[in-house]
Amino acid sequence: MKVFTVFLSVGFLMLLFYGTGSYYYYHRQGFPFEPFVQIGFNKYDSLEIQNDDLVVLCLGGSTTNDGRLQEVEKYPSQLQKILEKKFGGKRIYVLNGGMDWYTSKHSLINYTTYYRKFKPDVVIVMHAINDICRSFSPVDFSNGEYAATYSHYYGPAVNATKPPSMERFLIRKWLGDFKYQQQFNPMQIASYSDDAFRSFDAFRFYMNELQSRIVSDSSLCFFVEQPSFYQPINSEPVEQRLWFGRALCNNGKTYPDGASMFRAMKKFNACTQQLCEANNVSYTTTMQVFPIDTFHLKDDVHHTPKGAALLAKIVADKLFNNPKFIVLSKLGMKENNYSEQLTVE
């Protein structure tokens, strides 16, 4: 009788816990965000920018936002420190317009609908990896087959279109994303052809549109080659370290190896460079001077504090070697069109 009472009590407590947890999970949670570009509400609206201030805008994905780093460690913050040291008492704003999961399309929307109103003097853009990932439809982050609009790929918002059960959520929370995937959806590594990266044409279109919008606003425009850990030949320990292909570019059965991702990154970065040449926009190469090691890169593309500092220096050197930027930094203008005064070549 006592054993039955104990089991009954334990069962009641478990049922109570499950019922309370289910009610909270399904009915009480809310995570509001700006539904189009998912930026923080009014992120920079409190800034009081004057005509003689220098405003630099950095656009990109998580390698620009870099939520894993402290704010002062991120490359836009490091760039601001370099610029402030260079120009003394001049007031400088380096706006971090990057966001995790952002593609070139996100930045196009982000610039056009939000950041353009700040009339940035300089816009720095770095994209590749997230657009590459949009070539695929991994079950954990997408709904439906590939679409050139990227509408199939929900990323972290996938729970809104395919809400997980509370049980699945708890198991995944306990195991972690990658252990969960290995346990419940194991896949094989494979070599992928260039044709598998279907988002190339969409990437080229969105990047060209972004360049055109920025140039038409008479802002100085700098596009940056995105560094990565990928190599033509990757050792087994390196392949184990890489996770973007496994988690974000799989087809449910296989995922691209490091060499495939290397070719994709090379192709997408080359596309950016070609667009820059066609549109007379400055392009910044990084891979020739960016060490491919764990001191500078945490994983496939994310920087360590040391890597972010190096990237900021590379970008700053490119700015300082651009005569138009030097002229602009002395003018201190905030007009819609100042191209006539930037005649230095």
C-alpha positions as CSV (number, residue, x, y, z in Angstrom):
1,M,0.0,0.0,0.0
2,K,2.8,2.4,0.9
3,V,4.6,1.6,-2.4
4,F,1.4,2.3,-4.3
5,T,1.0,5.6,-2.5
6,V,4.6,6.6,-3.3
7,F,4.1,5.8,-7.0
8,L,0.8,7.6,-7.0
9,S,2.4,10.7,-5.4
10,V,5.4,10.7,-7.8
11,G,3.1,10.2,-10.7
12,F,0.9,13.1,-9.6
13,L,4.0,15.4,-9.2
14,M,5.3,14.4,-12.7
15,L,1.9,15.1,-14.2
16,L,1.7,18.4,-12.4
17,F,5.2,19.3,-13.6
18,Y,4.4,18.2,-17.2
19,G,1.1,20.1,-17.2
20,T,2.6,23.3,-15.8
21,G,5.6,23.1,-18.2
22,S,3.3,22.4,-21.2
23,Y,1.1,25.4,-20.3
24,Y,4.1,27.7,-20.0
25,Y,5.8,26.3,-23.2
26,Y,2.8,26.4,-25.5
27,H,0.9,29.5,-24.1
28,R,3.1,31.8,-22.1
29,Q,6.2,32.3,-24.1
30,G,6.8,35.2,-26.5
31,F,9.9,36.4,-28.3
32,P,9.0,39.7,-30.1
33,F,11.4,40.8,-32.9
34,E,11.2,43.1,-35.9
35,P,9.6,40.6,-38.3
36,F,11.3,41.8,-41.5
37,V,15.0,42.3,-40.8
38,Q,15.0,41.1,-37.2
39,I,17.0,44.0,-35.8
40,G,16.6,45.3,-32.3
41,F,13.8,47.9,-32.2
42,N,15.1,51.5,-32.8
43,K,18.7,50.3,-32.5
44,Y,20.4,53.6,-33.3
45,D,17.5,56.0,-33.3
46,S,18.7,57.9,-30.3
47,L,21.9,59.0,-32.0
48,E,22.2,62.7,-32.7
49,I,24.5,62.8,-35.7
50,Q,25.8,66.2,-36.7
51,N,27.0,67.4,-40.2
52,D,30.7,67.2,-39.3
53,D,30.5,63.6,-37.8
54,L,32.0,60.7,-39.7
55,V,29.5,57.8,-40.0
56,V,30.6,54.4,-41.1
57,L,28.1,51.6,-41.6
58,C,29.2,47.9,-41.5
59,L,26.7,45.4,-43.1
60,G,26.9,41.7,-42.9
61,G,26.0,38.6,-41.0
62,S,27.2,37.0,-37.8
63,T,30.8,37.7,-38.8
64,T,30.0,41.4,-38.5
65,N,27.6,41.3,-35.6
66,D,29.6,38.5,-33.9
67,G,27.4,38.0,-30.9
68,R,29.9,35.6,-29.4
69,L,32.3,38.4,-28.8
70,Q,32.1,41.3,-26.3
71,E,31.0,44.5,-28.0
72,V,34.4,46.1,-27.8
73,E,36.0,43.0,-29.4
74,K,33.8,43.1,-32.6
75,Y,35.4,44.3,-35.8
76,P,33.2,47.4,-36.2
77,S,34.1,48.5,-32.6
78,Q,37.7,47.8,-33.3
79,L,37.5,49.8,-36.5
80,Q,36.0,52.7,-34.6
81,K,38.9,52.8,-32.2
82,I,41.4,52.8,-35.1
83,L,39.5,55.7,-36.8
84,E,39.2,57.7,-33.6
85,K,43.0,57.4,-33.0
86,K,43.6,58.4,-36.6
87,F,41.4,61.5,-36.6
88,G,41.8,62.7,-33.1
89,G,38.9,64.7,-31.7
90,K,36.5,64.1,-34.7
91,R,33.3,62.4,-33.6
92,I,33.0,59.1,-35.4
93,Y,30.2,56.6,-35.4
94,V,30.7,53.1,-36.7
95,L,27.3,51.5,-36.9
96,N,27.2,47.7,-36.6
97,G,24.4,46.7,-39.1
98,G,25.3,43.0,-39.0
99,M,23.0,40.3,-37.7
100,D,23.4,36.6,-37.2
101,W,22.0,34.6,-40.2
102,Y,21.8,37.7,-42.4
103,T,22.3,37.3,-46.2
104,S,22.9,39.9,-48.9
105,K,19.1,40.1,-49.3
106,H,18.7,40.9,-45.6
107,S,21.4,43.7,-45.8
108,L,19.7,45.1,-48.9
109,I,16.4,45.4,-47.0
110,N,18.2,46.6,-43.9
111,Y,20.1,49.3,-45.7
112,T,17.2,50.5,-47.8
113,T,14.6,50.6,-45.0
114,Y,16.6,51.5,-41.9
115,Y,20.3,52.5,-42.1
116,R,20.1,54.7,-45.2
117,K,18.4,57.4,-43.2
118,F,21.6,57.9,-41.2
119,K,23.3,59.0,-44.4
120,P,26.5,57.0,-43.8
121,D,29.7,58.4,-45.3
122,V,31.1,55.0,-45.8
123,V,29.4,51.6,-46.1
124,I,31.4,48.4,-45.6
125,V,29.8,45.1,-46.7
126,M,30.9,41.5,-46.1
127,H,28.8,38.6,-47.3
128,A,29.2,35.1,-48.6
129,I,28.7,32.2,-46.2
130,N,25.0,32.8,-45.3
131,D,24.1,33.1,-48.9
132,I,25.9,29.9,-49.6
133,C,23.8,28.2,-46.9
134,R,20.6,29.3,-48.6
135,S,21.4,26.9,-51.5
136,F,20.1,24.1,-49.3
137,S,16.9,23.2,-47.4
138,P,18.1,21.5,-44.1
139,V,15.1,20.2,-42.3
140,D,16.1,21.9,-39.0
141,F,16.1,25.4,-40.6
142,S,13.9,25.4,-43.7
143,N,10.5,24.6,-45.0
144,G,10.1,23.6,-48.6
145,E,12.5,23.4,-51.5
146,Y,15.1,26.0,-52.5
147,A,13.7,29.4,-53.7
148,A,15.8,32.2,-55.1
149,T,14.0,34.6,-52.8
150,Y,15.4,32.7,-49.9
151,S,11.8,32.3,-48.6
152,H,12.4,28.6,-47.9
153,Y,15.1,29.2,-45.3
154,Y,13.9,30.4,-41.9
155,G,17.0,29.9,-39.9
156,P,16.4,30.5,-36.2
157,A,12.8,31.6,-36.9
158,V,12.0,28.0,-38.2
159,N,10.2,27.3,-34.9
160,A,7.6,29.8,-35.9
161,T,6.6,27.8,-39.0
162,K,7.4,24.3,-37.6
163,P,7.0,24.6,-33.8
164,P,8.8,21.7,-32.0
165,S,7.0,19.8,-29.3
166,M,8.1,20.5,-25.7
167,E,9.6,17.0,-25.5
168,R,11.8,17.6,-28.6
169,F,12.8,21.0,-27.3
170,L,13.9,19.6,-24.0
171,I,15.8,16.7,-25.5
172,R,17.6,19.1,-27.9
173,K,18.3,21.5,-25.1
174,W,19.8,18.7,-23.1
175,L,21.9,17.2,-25.9
176,G,22.9,20.3,-27.8
177,D,22.2,21.0,-31.4
178,F,24.9,18.9,-32.9
179,K,24.7,15.9,-30.6
180,Y,21.0,15.9,-31.3
181,Q,21.5,15.9,-35.0
182,Q,24.1,13.1,-34.8
183,Q,21.8,11.1,-32.6
184,F,18.6,11.5,-34.5
185,N,19.6,12.4,-38.0
186,P,23.2,11.1,-38.8
187,M,24.6,12.1,-42.2
188,Q,27.6,11.4,-44.3
189,I,30.2,13.9,-45.5
190,A,30.4,14.2,-49.3
191,S,32.0,16.2,-52.1
192,Y,29.5,18.6,-53.7
193,S,29.7,20.0,-57.2
194,D,29.5,23.8,-57.8
195,D,26.0,23.3,-59.2
196,A,24.8,22.3,-55.7
197,F,25.3,25.8,-54.5
198,R,22.2,27.1,-56.3
199,S,22.0,30.5,-54.6
200,F,24.9,31.9,-56.6
201,D,22.6,33.8,-59.1
202,A,20.5,35.2,-56.3
203,F,23.6,36.3,-54.4
204,R,24.9,38.1,-57.4
205,F,21.6,39.9,-57.9
206,Y,21.2,41.0,-54.3
207,M,24.8,42.1,-54.0
208,N,24.6,44.1,-57.3
209,E,21.4,45.8,-56.0
210,L,23.0,46.6,-52.7
211,Q,26.1,48.1,-54.5
212,S,23.8,50.2,-56.7
213,R,21.7,51.5,-53.8
214,I,24.8,52.5,-51.8
215,V,26.6,54.1,-54.8
216,S,23.4,56.0,-55.8
217,D,23.3,57.6,-52.3
218,S,26.9,58.8,-52.9
219,S,28.3,56.9,-50.0
220,L,31.8,55.5,-50.3
221,C,31.4,51.7,-50.7
222,F,33.8,49.0,-49.6
223,F,33.1,45.3,-50.1
224,V,35.2,42.8,-48.2
225,E,36.3,39.3,-49.0
226,Q,35.0,37.0,-46.2
227,P,37.8,34.9,-44.6
228,S,37.1,31.3,-43.8
229,F,38.8,28.2,-42.4
230,Y,38.1,26.2,-45.6
231,Q,41.0,24.8,-47.6
232,P,41.3,22.8,-50.8
233,I,42.4,19.9,-48.7
234,N,41.2,19.6,-45.1
235,S,42.6,17.2,-42.5
236,E,40.1,15.0,-40.5
237,P,40.5,17.1,-37.3
238,V,39.7,20.2,-39.4
239,E,36.7,18.6,-40.9
240,Q,35.5,17.7,-37.5
241,R,35.9,21.4,-36.4
242,L,33.9,22.7,-39.4
243,W,30.1,22.7,-38.8
244,F,28.4,25.1,-41.2
245,G,28.2,22.4,-43.9
246,R,27.0,19.7,-41.5
247,A,24.3,21.8,-39.8
248,L,23.3,24.4,-42.4
249,C,24.0,23.0,-45.8
250,N,22.8,19.4,-45.6
251,N,20.2,17.6,-47.7
252,G,19.1,15.3,-44.9
253,K,21.5,12.5,-46.0
254,T,24.8,14.2,-46.8
255,Y,26.6,17.5,-46.3
256,P,29.4,19.2,-48.2
257,D,33.0,18.7,-47.1
258,G,35.5,21.5,-46.4
259,A,36.8,21.4,-50.0
260,S,33.4,21.9,-51.4
261,M,32.8,24.8,-49.1
262,F,36.2,26.2,-50.0
263,R,35.2,26.2,-53.7
264,A,31.9,27.8,-52.9
265,M,33.4,30.5,-50.8
266,K,36.0,31.2,-53.5
267,K,33.3,31.4,-56.2
268,F,31.0,33.7,-54.2
269,N,33.9,36.0,-53.1
270,A,35.1,36.2,-56.7
271,C,31.5,37.2,-57.7
272,T,31.7,40.1,-55.2
273,Q,35.0,41.2,-56.6
274,Q,33.7,41.1,-60.2
275,L,30.7,43.2,-59.3
276,C,33.0,45.7,-57.6
277,E,35.1,46.0,-60.7
278,A,32.0,46.4,-62.9
279,N,30.5,49.0,-60.6
280,N,33.7,50.9,-59.7
281,V,33.4,49.9,-56.1
282,S,36.4,49.2,-53.8
283,Y,37.1,45.6,-53.0
284,T,39.2,44.5,-50.0
285,T,41.0,41.1,-50.1
286,T,41.7,39.4,-46.8
287,M,42.7,35.8,-47.4
288,Q,46.3,36.7,-48.5
289,V,47.0,38.3,-45.0
290,F,44.4,36.6,-42.8
291,P,46.0,33.5,-41.0
292,I,43.9,30.3,-41.2
293,D,44.3,29.1,-37.7
294,T,42.5,28.9,-34.3
295,F,44.1,32.1,-33.1
296,H,42.0,34.1,-35.6
297,L,39.0,31.9,-36.4
298,K,36.8,30.1,-33.9
299,D,35.2,27.9,-36.5
300,D,34.3,28.0,-40.2
301,V,34.0,31.8,-40.4
302,H,33.6,33.4,-36.9
303,H,36.5,35.4,-35.6
304,T,38.3,35.3,-32.3
305,P,39.0,38.7,-30.7
306,K,42.4,38.6,-32.4
307,G,40.8,37.8,-35.8
308,A,38.3,40.6,-35.4
309,A,41.1,43.0,-34.6
310,L,43.0,41.9,-37.7
311,L,40.0,42.3,-39.9
312,A,39.4,45.8,-38.5
313,K,43.0,46.7,-39.3
314,I,42.7,45.3,-42.9
315,V,39.6,47.4,-43.5
316,A,41.1,50.5,-41.9
317,D,44.3,50.2,-44.1
318,K,42.0,50.0,-47.1
319,L,40.2,53.2,-46.0
320,F,43.4,55.1,-45.3
321,N,44.8,54.2,-48.7
322,N,41.7,55.5,-50.4
323,P,42.1,59.3,-51.3
324,K,38.4,59.9,-51.4
325,F,38.0,58.6,-47.9
326,I,40.8,61.0,-46.6
327,V,39.1,63.9,-48.4
328,L,35.7,62.9,-47.0
329,S,37.0,62.5,-43.4
330,K,38.1,66.2,-43.6
331,L,35.0,67.6,-45.2
332,G,32.5,66.4,-42.5
333,M,29.4,66.6,-44.7
334,K,26.0,65.0,-44.4
335,E,24.4,65.9,-47.6
336,N,22.4,63.5,-49.8
337,N,24.9,64.0,-52.6
338,Y,28.5,65.1,-52.2
339,S,30.0,63.3,-55.2
340,E,31.0,66.5,-56.9
341,Q,33.4,67.3,-54.0
342,L,35.0,63.8,-54.0
343,T,36.9,64.2,-57.2
344,V,40.3,62.9,-56.0
345,E,41.2,59.7,-57.8
